[in-house]
Amino acid sequence: MLNLVIKISSLLVAFYIAIIGILSIDTPQRCLMFLHWVKFPFYPRFEMPEYYGFGHNQGRNIKISTSDNVTIGAWQFLPTEYYNKQQQLRLAQNLARDDEIFDAALSDSQYDTIVYFHGNALHRAAPWRVDLYKQLLLRFGNINLIAIDYRGFGDSESTPSELGLRIDAQSTLDWLNKKGVPNNRISLIGHSLGTGVATTLAHDMSASGNPPKSLILKAGYSSMTTLIFEYNLIPKLPILSPIKQFPALEKWLLSKLNHKFNSLSRIQDVNCPVLIVYGKHDVEIPISNSQALFRHALNSTDNLNALVESNRVTLTVIPNEANVYESIDRSKPRLMLVELIHANHNNVGYFDYTYESIAAILY
């Protein structure tokens, strides 16, 4: 019996060491971080948004060429108010979508634009992402919505990387600017992996002196260098956390990490209203990540309770819905942190207060 235990223990240790070794190699690291090879739903019909329940000609499938000559796929959805005025779109049976009508909606100063950056795995037609688009369009009638697939996802070309996703985001911004959409009418929403992409773009836009209208982060992480030791592949089991007991091994593994997405170092320099939303029951990304982003945006190391006690932050309790923290410093853009009491990682978009808080940031 003892020999069996020793053999099993040895196999587990060998397996764990193998995982560490695999993670130090770029290709497996990339595959595990982005999960871009998980392509579900199968056989997506990107050319027909109606297949996913949208109104006829409410959305169009577009291709965006990046600065490094990669073509990425995306959807553009018309503002609900605008779409309702364009009944010829809905009634047309055999006519192609009119690009001029879609372009006019983007350039019209009555309408803002939201760019959505999704999380890892799957693509822009994943069911909960489609549900989010519908909610945004229904609740905010004056917004265009752009949902992109990063390189390597969906029908987009090439292979993902941190630099590649940064280029994809910037190229999407460039595409919108060329369509007549100024930065101050563009809001960025990121979920999970996408929070790193959205924060980087907001940082770059702010550094150029032309920030976005707002930045909205759902179920975010502070940086990949922190998250790899905290991410729960199995609930309550961060598989790589034991490595932190061995500083030399931790340092070595971090030196092999090629995609860092360090939002923590960038969010302080984002010069626009920021909303951070997370589910209290998120078992994939510890909620301390969202809280750390909020504190860094405030340029503070204090915890939430200390910030409230020092009157730097107000706390509003929405019974059985949310705890809302907000900076009282009105000399800077609005900064909010929303903890959804019943939400987890992937269902933040199902909760009413998510949209209440988005409205507070947008308007």
Secondary structure, 3 states (H helix, E strand, C coil): CHHHHHHHHHHHHHHHHHHHHHHCCHHHHHHHHHCCCCCCCCCCCCCCHHHHCCCCCCEEEEEEECCCCCEEEEEEECCHHHHHHCHHHHHCCCCCCCHHHHHHHHHCCCCEEEEEECCCCCCCCCHHHHHHHHHHHHHCCCEEEEEECCCCCCCCCCCCCHHHHHHHHHHHHHHHHHCCCCHHHEEEEEECHHHHHHHHHHHHHHHCCCCCCEEEEECCCCCHHHHCCCCEEECCEECCHHHHHCHHHHHHHHHCCCCCCCHHHCHHHCCCCEEEEEECCCCCCCCHHHHHHHHHHCCCCCCHHHHHHCCCEEEEEECCCEEEEEECCCCCCCEEEEEECCCCCCCHHHCHHHHHHHHHHHC
